[in-house]
Amino acid sequence: MVNCWLGIIILYFLLLLNCHQSTATPSRRIIYRFTDCNAEQLQHLPKLAAVYELSAVTCNISTLPNAYFTRFTTLAALEVRESGLSKIEDNALSGLDRLQWLSLPWNYITSVKPWCQTSLKALHTLDLEGNAVKALTVESFVRFPNLQYLSLASNMLERIDDAIFIHLPHLKHLNLANNRLSVIDASYFRGMQHLAHLSLQNNAIERISADSFASNTHLRSLLLNGNKLQDLDFLSSRALPRLLHLNVSHNQIETATVFGSGAGEGGEWALIDLDLSWNRLGEIKVETLSGLSGILYLNLSANTIRLVAASCLDNLINLETIDLSANNLTRLPAGLFATTTQLQRVNLSRNALTVIQADLFARLPYLRTLDMSQNQLSSGAFIAHLSPLLPHFALTLDISENHLTRFDGDAMAALEVSAASVDLSGNWWHCQWLIAELVRAPAHFHFGRNYSLAASWSEALLNVSGIDCYDAERERSIVVLDAGRLWERRYSKGDTECSTFVAPAIPTPPPLAWPRVRMDRFDSRSIIIWMLIAIGLAFAGLRIARQLIDRREQHRRSKKLRAMKAEELSRLTTSVKVKSNEEQN
């Protein structure tokens, strides 16, 4: 009987919930999108109570007065973009209890206020990008307790009051890029335990306090590029054990010793993507990157790196991409890529490399892109020692703008087999060797490059393809230009200009391979723990259900037994009475 009443109560609550949802959600969601409108047009819309989404773009709406949206009882998304909005009165958003998405970008808003009397508990996205906000105060976000995404990018933000984001415990994405912040205080981001993505790029940040991210232990992405940082000491507190993506490019950082010590369990960082380009790093020491065993993408380009330790990459066993371009490298130590066998993309362009060790890339079977352009290489002997496990036509090689004069037969044979595209333009080829190779070179070899040619029928300079070489006997440079296409274009229409002498062949698709699954130690551990908890709860539920079934079965049996006993007792009583009546008669 108790179970029956319990089932009836549960069914009743389900019916009530269904009725509430059906009454709360209109049968037809009305969406209005306006351009070049005014504020009065928004107040004379049919069926205001059923409007689900309202968008006004490039309209003339300078002010949102109090109680402006009180009749929009079901409004869930509101956008006022590029409409000259400069003033929002204190209660302009009152009545929007179901508002989930509020976007007011590229207006003239100067301050952030609650703009309502009661909390907007349904609001999860607030976009105020491209306004004129200069400061965030304590009362800015007190009415938005469940906000998950907040953008204040491209404002004039200079000051943030202490602990104002403590009112946003569920915030996951915070965008403060393109502002005027100069200091990140320790109290700025306090209380945001669920913050996962923080964008602070293109500010004027010179200093970040050591404990600025002490409470943001779930931070996964941190963008600090385009600032004025001189060090990374704010990471030394090891407060970001789950940080995966870090971009500190375009700063003034001279050392990166903080990555030599771990931030999480086992003394290792969880980073998979690190961008340190466009800084002032001068040397990569043995311990500089020792704590980044899980890194996949490493960008060290556009620094002033002169020296690289031979074993600085030994711990980076998962590395797939490394960019050392635009530095001051004159040589690379032997064995630099000995342990990074997963490398797929290597960029060493725009350095001053004169020679490459023969076996430098010999242990890279997954190598797909190798850029050695704009160096001072005079020999390509290393090409003959590429990994023998490279698939056919899988490599894209760029060794243009070097000092190469010829290739030996082994290098040419290796490129013919393993390379899908080879850029050899802009070198100091010997004409005799070059002419012989042009006759038998495959289609994916590109010796030519573009030159500017002045034509009598055109005022503009025209780009034509050409091949240059050096005649050692007569000590002169020869450039052969292919202007045939220009004449065809002069007298015909629709022709396409050819950039090289031989059209490159379409590369064949790479062979199928099992992808390497990237594992996050925290996520995998959490999944296993929750799976074990779920299995335990399932078994406990089954046991409880079995006990309830057994108890119900036992109750039914005892009830049936009592009924049988009562029936037998009644039958015996009846027979006794019959016998006694017969005896009396």
Beta strands, then each sheet from edge to edge (+ up, - down):
strand 1: 30-35
strand 2: 51-57
strand 3: 63-64
strand 4: 77-81
strand 5: 87-88
strand 6: 101-103
strand 7: 125-127
strand 8: 135-136
strand 9: 149-151
strand 10: 159-160
strand 11: 173-175
strand 12: 183-184
strand 13: 197-199
strand 14: 207-208
strand 15: 221-223
strand 16: 245-247
strand 17: 273-275
strand 18: 283-284
strand 19: 297-299
strand 20: 307-308
strand 21: 321-323
strand 22: 345-347
strand 23: 369-371
strand 24: 395-398
strand 25: 419-423
strand 26: 445-446
strand 27: 449-454
strand 28: 461-471
strand 29: 476-482
sheet 1: 1+ 2+ 4+ 6+ 7+ 9+ 11+ 13+ 15+ 16+ 17+ 19+ 21+ 22+ 23+ 24+ 25+ 26+
sheet 2: 3+ 5+
sheet 3: 8+ 10+
sheet 4: 12+ 14+
sheet 5: 18+ 20+
sheet 6: 27+ 28- 29+
end
